């Protein structure tokens, strides 16, 4: 049960971080993303996903 709780807490913390980042940058800034920015966001999301569900679930491993 502890592993499930950690996954939920990590997912919620990432979700809150994304919400805060969008609020800080603003919606107009978000619509002006170029291809490099989108690829960078996808790379970051992949590493966060590995940190949440991979074998080593520490923040530093992600």
C-alpha positions in Angstrom: 0.0 0.0 0.0 2.9 2.3 0.7 4.1 2.1 -2.9 0.7 3.1 -4.2 0.5 6.0 -1.9 3.9 7.2 -3.0 2.9 7.0 -6.6 -0.3 9.0 -5.9 1.7 11.7 -4.0 4.3 12.0 -6.7 1.6 12.2 -9.4 -0.3 14.9 -7.5 2.9 16.9 -6.9 3.8 16.9 -10.6 0.2 17.9 -11.5 0.4 20.8 -9.0 3.8 21.8 -10.4 2.4 21.9 -13.9 -0.6 23.9 -12.9 1.6 26.5 -11.1 3.9 26.7 -14.1 1.0 27.3 -16.5 -0.4 30.0 -14.2 3.0 31.7 -13.9 3.8 31.7 -17.7 0.2 32.5 -18.7 -2.0 31.0 -21.4 -0.7 33.2 -24.2 2.8 32.1 -23.5 1.7 28.5 -23.6 0.1 28.9 -27.0 3.4 30.3 -28.4 5.4 27.1 -27.8 7.6 25.9 -30.7 8.5 22.4 -31.7 11.6 22.3 -29.4 9.6 23.3 -26.4 7.0 20.6 -27.0 9.8 18.0 -27.4 11.4 19.2 -24.2 8.2 18.9 -22.3 7.7 15.4 -23.6 11.2 14.4 -22.5 10.6 15.8 -19.0 7.3 14.0 -18.7 9.0 10.7 -19.8 11.7 11.1 -17.1 9.1 11.9 -14.4 7.1 8.9 -15.5 10.2 6.7 -15.0 10.7 8.2 -11.5 7.1 7.4 -10.5 6.8 3.8 -11.7 10.4 2.6 -12.4 12.4 0.2 -10.3 14.2 3.1 -8.5 11.5 5.5 -7.5 13.6 8.2 -5.9 13.5 11.8 -7.1 17.1 11.7 -8.1 16.7 8.6 -10.3 14.1 10.4 -12.3 
